[in-house]
Amino acid sequence: MASTREERSQLHTGAKENESRDEDRRDSSASESEYQHALEVVFDDDNLHRRRSSLVSREDTHSKTKAVKERTTSCFLHQFLEHRKAGTGKITALKDISEDKKEEKTPLRADTGVHSRLLTKRQLLDMASEIRDISKKLGNVKLKLQVKTVFVLTKAHDEALIELTRELTDWLLSKERDTPYIVYVENTLQENKKFNAQGLVAQESSREGRLKYWDNELCAKHPHTFDIAVTLGGDGTLLYASWLFQRIVPPVLSLSLGSLGFLTKFDYGDFRQTLTNAFRDGITVSLRLRFEGTVMRSQTRDRKEGRDLVDELIGEEKEDEYTHKPDGTYMILNDIVADRGPNPTMSSIEVFGDDEHFTTVQADGICVATPTGSTAYNLAAGGSLCHPENPVILVTAICAHTLSFRPIILPDTIVLRVGVPYDARTSCWASFDGRERVELCPGDYVTISASRYPFANIAPQGRRSEDWVSSISQKLNWNSRQRQKSFKEWSKD
């Protein structure tokens, strides 16, 4: 029944946009630096089939969502789609029908409440395909940003990094810079004696009012305050940046000060030249796939006994019966982990893909990782290494109590659901990029899908695949062993 409804969902594309797309495909000599066709995606509002993961009332779905119409609510990807002009002079735009307003060609914004888990199979496929297409184009061009406001992120509790943060801030605020940059640092540094904010501002009169402070609320509600983000630290600091900017992400330039550095590609010692080149000549952006994870809580019903999670998620739908409601959505860059937590016994976890029950996992937990997160917990649990440009979802059991369970690699167009059955002995605990640890009681589950808000990471020019291979070879000593000796002929007397 689910597949039939999804097949009825129609994707309408205007005739002019189709002609432009065909011309782009025929013109093999077209420059990669130009986006050759305008994109307009409109979904048929008469056939909005949703998966069982959305069995929630409309009031619950949008109770925490506010419709914001300002064009500044788009993420970096959607800004590129909206403002990037094609050769015909058209402006690209990604649009769909939100559930709040069933109007034709309603622009897709960050705060419309349309989650990727609510999309049909076809809609999710089209969304993921367009993001990959833009990612390829962005990897071959330089984007010159008009940088005026710089967001600086570091480990505020690390005394050594505070001194380096002060050095970076001092350089950005200096009157020697061509542009009077406004620099935002964490609000905990305002009274930090080692950072000495008052001393920084007092050095030059031109610095007055240009040193400001951010907190979590500012990042969440006004992310477009910042033109670019600069992180000082390792991959953990970069993950923290992804956590602060849950949807709208400014381009992130990471200065390496960590121990591994799969994502941090620029040395801190060269930050002056690195930032000068980035602001003057432009940047190359690598879009990293993120996941959208939503905690779904089981609703209390009159019939408390005999409930079955498998039947509730893939059984026959009833329009007037809502089994679950959402309880928080998180964008993650590395992985979503459901484990046994403090419980002494192993967990029982049900795994669903779209409208199909995959398997029941008896293990310490399960790790669902992005390609970027393949080198993190996924690797430690025995999962596969995966190039970050692969459009996949990696599923790996943590200490499975079977000999036959093997890691699974699935397409990123699948909506996964990882839940605790009603008859489980204990609850599970879910974490998102190692943060926001929440308990999953029997009947609760987490729905996981590819996010429409990727992470914009600034990468060195022309070193995409080479950097990834070099990282796993050097940082993990990949396939490192003593070389086998060659045969030697016996000398004859």
C-alpha positions in Angstrom: 0.0 0.0 0.0 2.8 2.4 0.9 4.6 1.9 -2.5 1.4 2.5 -4.4 0.8 5.8 -2.7 4.4 6.9 -3.3 4.1 6.0 -7.0 1.1 8.4 -7.2 3.2 11.2 -5.9 4.1 13.4 -8.9 7.1 15.7 -9.4 6.1 18.7 -11.6 8.8 20.6 -13.3 8.1 23.7 -15.5 8.6 23.4 -19.2 11.2 26.2 -19.3 13.2 24.6 -16.6 13.2 21.2 -18.5 14.4 23.0 -21.6 17.2 24.7 -19.7 18.1 21.3 -18.1 18.3 19.6 -21.5 20.4 22.4 -23.0 22.8 22.0 -20.0 23.2 18.3 -20.6 23.8 18.8 -24.4 26.4 21.5 -23.8 29.4 19.4 -22.8 31.7 22.4 -23.0 29.8 24.4 -20.4 31.9 25.7 -17.6 31.6 23.9 -14.3 31.7 27.3 -12.6 28.3 28.1 -13.9 25.0 26.7 -12.8 23.3 26.2 -16.2 19.7 25.7 -15.4 17.1 27.1 -13.0 15.7 24.5 -10.6 12.2 24.5 -9.5 10.9 21.4 -7.7 7.2 21.3 -6.8 5.4 18.4 -5.1 1.8 17.4 -5.7 -0.1 18.4 -2.6 -2.8 15.9 -3.4 -0.6 12.9 -2.9 1.5 13.7 0.2 2.0 10.1 1.3 4.0 9.9 4.6 5.7 7.0 6.2 4.4 5.4 9.4 7.1 7.4 11.2 4.9 10.5 10.9 1.9 9.0 12.7 1.4 12.2 14.6 -1.2 14.9 14.7 -0.5 18.0 12.7 -0.7 20.1 15.9 2.1 18.0 17.5 4.2 18.1 14.3 4.3 21.9 14.1 3.8 22.9 17.7 7.4 23.9 18.0 7.8 25.4 14.6 7.3 29.0 13.5 6.9 29.9 9.8 9.5 32.5 8.9 9.3 34.1 5.5 12.6 36.0 5.4 14.9 34.9 2.7 17.7 34.7 5.3 16.3 31.5 6.7 17.8 29.4 3.9 20.9 27.3 4.7 24.2 27.7 2.7 23.0 25.2 0.1 19.7 26.9 -0.5 21.3 30.3 -0.6 23.4 29.0 -3.5 20.4 27.6 -5.2 18.5 30.9 -4.8 21.2 33.4 -5.6 23.3 31.5 -8.2 22.3 32.9 -11.6 22.3 30.7 -14.6 23.5 31.7 -18.1 19.9 32.6 -19.0 19.7 35.1 -16.2 17.4 33.0 -14.1 17.8 32.6 -10.4 17.7 29.1 -9.1 15.2 28.2 -6.4 14.4 25.0 -4.5 10.7 24.9 -3.7 8.1 22.6 -2.3 4.7 22.5 -0.6 4.9 22.9 3.1 2.3 21.2 5.3 1.4 24.4 6.9 0.4 26.1 3.6 -0.9 24.2 0.7 -0.1 26.9 -1.8 1.6 26.4 -5.2 5.4 27.0 -5.2 5.8 27.8 -1.6 9.6 28.4 -1.0 11.4 25.8 1.1 12.7 27.5 4.2 14.6 26.3 7.2 11.7 26.9 9.5 8.7 25.5 7.6 8.7 22.3 9.6 9.1 20.0 6.6 11.4 17.3 7.8 13.1 14.9 5.5 11.6 12.0 7.3 8.2 13.2 6.1 9.1 13.2 2.5 8.0 10.4 0.2 10.5 8.0 -1.4 10.6 10.0 -4.6 10.8 13.4 -2.9 13.7 12.2 -0.7 15.5 10.8 -3.8 15.1 14.1 -5.7 16.3 16.1 -2.7 19.4 14.0 -2.2 20.2 14.0 -5.9 20.0 17.7 -6.2 22.2 18.2 -3.1 24.8 15.8 -4.6 24.7 17.7 -7.9 25.3 21.0 -6.2 28.1 19.5 -4.1 29.9 18.4 -7.3 29.6 21.8 -8.8 30.8 23.5 -5.6 33.8 21.3 -5.5 35.0 22.7 -8.8 34.5 26.4 -8.3 35.8 29.1 -5.9 33.2 31.1 -4.1 34.2 34.6 -3.2 32.4 35.7 -0.1 31.9 39.2 1.2 33.2 38.5 4.6 32.5 41.1 7.3 31.5 39.0 10.3 33.7 36.1 11.6 32.6 33.5 14.0 35.4 32.0 16.1 35.0 28.7 17.9 37.5 27.0 20.2 37.6 25.0 23.4 37.0 27.7 26.0 38.1 25.5 28.8 41.5 24.8 27.3 44.0 27.4 28.5 46.5 26.8 25.6 43.8 27.4 23.0 42.6 30.6 24.7 45.9 32.2 24.0 45.8 31.1 20.4 42.3 32.4 20.1 43.4 35.7 21.3 46.2 35.8 18.8 43.7 35.0 15.9 41.2 37.6 17.2 44.0 40.3 17.5 45.0 39.7 13.9 41.4 39.9 12.6 40.7 43.2 14.5 44.0 44.8 13.5 43.7 48.0 11.4 46.1 46.5 9.0 43.2 44.4 7.6 41.6 45.8 4.5 38.1 45.1 5.9 37.1 46.1 9.5 36.0 42.6 10.5 33.5 42.1 13.3 34.7 39.1 15.4 32.4 37.0 17.6 33.9 34.8 20.3 32.3 32.7 23.0 30.7 34.7 25.7 32.7 32.8 28.4 35.8 34.6 27.1 34.4 38.1 28.0 35.6 37.9 31.6 38.5 35.5 31.0 41.7 37.1 32.3 44.0 35.2 29.8 41.9 36.3 26.8 41.8 39.9 28.2 39.0 41.2 25.9 39.3 44.8 27.2 43.0 44.8 26.5 42.4 43.7 22.9 39.9 46.4 22.2 42.0 49.1 24.0 45.0 48.6 21.6 43.4 50.6 18.7 40.4 52.9 18.6 39.2 51.3 15.4 38.4 48.1 17.4 35.7 49.7 19.5 32.4 47.8 19.0 33.9 45.1 16.7 34.6 42.4 19.3 31.3 40.7 20.2 30.2 37.5 21.9 28.0 34.6 20.9 26.0 32.0 22.8 24.0 29.0 21.9 20.8 30.9 21.4 22.4 33.4 19.0 23.7 30.5 16.9 20.3 28.8 16.8 18.1 31.8 16.2 20.4 34.1 14.1 23.0 32.0 12.3 23.1 34.4 9.4 24.8 36.9 11.6 28.0 35.2 10.6 29.6 35.2 7.2 32.2 32.5 8.0 33.1 30.3 10.9 36.7 29.6 12.0 37.4 26.7 14.4 40.5 26.1 16.4 41.0 22.5 17.5 40.3 19.1 16.1 37.4 17.2 14.6 35.6 17.4 17.9 35.5 21.2 17.7 34.2 20.9 14.1 31.4 18.6 15.4 30.6 21.1 18.0 30.2 23.7 15.2 27.8 21.4 13.5 25.8 21.0 16.7 25.6 24.8 17.3 24.3 25.4 13.7 21.6 22.7 13.6 20.2 23.8 10.2 21.7 27.0 8.7 25.5 26.5 8.6 28.0 29.2 7.6 31.0 27.9 5.7 33.4 26.5 8.2 37.2 26.9 8.0 39.0 24.6 10.5 42.5 25.3 11.8 44.0 22.0 12.9 45.1 21.8 16.6 43.8 18.3 17.3 45.3 14.8 17.4 43.7 13.2 14.3 42.2 15.8 11.9 40.1 14.0 9.3 38.1 17.2 8.8 40.6 19.9 9.8 42.8 20.6 6.8 44.5 23.9 7.6 47.5 24.3 9.9 47.1 26.9 12.6 50.6 28.1 12.1 49.6 29.3 8.6 46.4 30.9 9.6 47.4 34.4 8.5 48.1 33.3 4.9 45.1 30.9 4.9 42.6 33.5 6.0 44.0 36.1 3.7 43.7 33.8 0.7 40.2 32.7 1.6 38.9 36.3 2.1 40.7 37.7 -1.0 40.7 34.8 -3.6 37.6 32.8 -2.5 37.0 29.4 -1.0 36.3 25.8 -2.1 33.4 24.3 -0.3 33.0 20.6 0.4 29.4 19.7 1.4 29.2 17.0 4.0 26.1 14.9 4.3 24.3 15.2 7.6 21.5 13.1 9.1 18.3 14.3 10.6 17.4 12.3 13.7 14.0 12.6 15.4 13.1 11.0 18.7 9.6 9.5 18.5 7.8 8.8 21.8 5.2 6.2 22.2 1.7 7.6 23.0 -0.2 6.2 25.9 -3.3 4.3 24.8 -6.2 2.6 26.4 -4.9 -0.8 25.3 -1.6 -1.0 27.2 -0.9 -4.7 26.8 -0.1 -6.6 23.6 1.3 -3.6 21.7 3.8 -4.5 18.9 6.2 -1.9 17.6 6.6 -3.8 14.2 2.8 -3.7 13.7 2.6 0.0 14.6 5.3 1.1 12.2 4.6 -1.1 9.2 1.1 -2.4 9.7 -2.2 -1.0 8.3 -2.5 2.7 8.9 -5.5 4.3 10.7 -6.0 7.9 10.1 -7.5 8.6 13.5 -4.9 6.6 15.5 -1.6 8.3 16.4 0.9 5.9 18.0 3.9 8.2 18.4 4.8 11.9 18.6 8.1 13.7 18.0 10.2 14.8 20.9 13.2 16.7 19.4 15.0 16.7 16.1 18.8 16.9 15.7 21.1 17.3 12.8 24.3 15.2 13.1 27.5 15.1 11.1 29.0 11.8 12.5 26.6 9.3 13.8 23.5 8.4 15.8 24.1 5.7 18.4 21.5 3.7 20.4 23.2 1.7 23.1 22.4 0.0 26.4 23.7 2.9 28.5 24.1 2.0 32.2 22.0 -1.1 31.9 24.0 -4.3 32.7 22.2 -6.4 30.0 22.5 -6.1 26.2 19.8 -4.2 24.3 17.1 -5.5 22.0 16.7 -3.1 19.1 14.3 -3.2 16.1 15.6 -1.9 12.8 13.2 -0.7 10.0 14.0 0.7 6.6 11.2 2.7 5.0 8.1 0.4 5.3 10.0 -2.8 5.9 11.2 -4.5 9.1 14.9 -5.2 8.6 16.0 -7.2 11.6 16.1 -7.4 15.4 19.5 -6.7 16.9 20.7 -8.2 20.1 23.8 -6.2 21.0 25.3 -3.6 23.2 23.9 -1.1 20.7 23.8 0.0 17.1 25.6 2.8 15.3 24.1 4.6 12.3 26.9 6.7 10.7 27.3 9.2 7.8 30.1 8.7 5.3 32.0 11.4 7.3 31.5 9.5 10.5 32.8 6.2 9.1 36.2 6.8 10.7 34.7 7.5 14.1 32.6 5.1 16.3 31.6 3.2 13.2 35.2 2.2 12.6 35.7 1.2 16.3 32.7 -1.0 16.1 34.0 -2.9 13.1 32.2 -0.9 10.4 33.5 -0.1 6.9 35.6 2.9 5.9 33.7 5.0 3.5 34.7 7.9 1.3 32.7 11.0 2.3 31.3 11.5 -1.2 29.4 8.2 -1.2 25.6 8.7 -0.9 25.2 6.0 1.8 24.1 5.3 5.4 26.3 2.9 7.4 24.7 0.6 10.0 26.9 -1.3 12.4 26.0 -3.3 15.4 28.1 -2.7 18.6 29.2 -6.1 20.1 26.4 -8.1 18.5 25.5 -11.4 20.3 25.6 -13.3 17.0 28.3 -14.4 14.7 26.5 -13.7 11.5 25.6 -10.0 11.9 27.7 -7.9 9.5 27.8 -4.1 8.9 25.3 -2.9 6.3 25.7 -0.1 3.8 22.4 1.4 2.6 21.5 4.2 0.2 20.9 7.6 1.8 17.3 7.7 0.3 16.1 5.2 3.0 14.4 6.4 6.1 15.7 4.2 9.0 14.0 3.7 12.3 15.7 2.2 15.3 13.5 1.4 18.2 13.0 -0.4 21.4 10.3 -3.2 21.3 7.5 -3.1 23.9 8.6 -6.4 25.4 12.3 -5.3 25.8 13.8 -6.0 29.2 15.5 -2.6 29.4 15.5 0.8 27.8 18.1 2.2 25.4 20.0 5.4 25.3 20.4 7.5 22.1 23.1 10.0 21.5 23.6 12.4 18.5 27.2 13.1 17.6 28.0 12.1 21.2 25.7 14.8 22.6 22.1 15.2 23.9 21.9 11.7 25.3 18.2 10.7 25.7 16.6 7.6 27.0 14.4 5.4 24.7 11.8 3.6 26.7 10.1 0.5 25.3 8.0 1.6 22.4 10.1 4.6 21.5 12.3 4.9 18.5 14.5 7.2 16.5 13.8 8.0 12.8 17.0 8.7 10.7 17.1 10.2 7.3 19.4 12.3 5.1 19.2 15.9 6.0 18.5 18.7 3.5 20.9 20.9 5.5 24.5 19.6 4.7 27.6 20.9 6.5 29.6 23.4 4.4 33.2 22.6 5.1 36.0 24.7 3.5 38.5 22.5 1.9 41.9 23.1 0.2 41.7 23.6 -3.5 41.9 20.4 -5.6 42.7 18.0 -2.8 39.5 16.2 -2.1 40.1 12.4 -2.6 43.8 12.8 -1.9 43.2 14.3 1.5 40.9 11.5 2.6 43.3 8.7 1.5 46.2 10.6 3.1 44.3 11.0 6.3 43.5 7.4 6.9 47.0 6.3 5.8 48.8 8.7 8.1 46.4 9.0 11.1 45.3 5.4 11.3 48.5 3.7 9.8 46.2 2.0 7.3 47.6 -1.2 6.0 50.9 -0.5 7.6 53.3 -3.4 8.1 56.9 -4.4 7.5 57.5 -4.9 3.8 58.0 -8.5 2.7 61.6 -9.3 1.8 62.4 -10.2 -1.8 63.9 -13.5 -2.9 67.7 -13.6 -3.2 69.6 -15.9 -5.4 72.1 -18.2 -3.7 75.7 -17.4 -4.7 77.6 -20.2 -6.3 81.0 -21.1 -5.2 
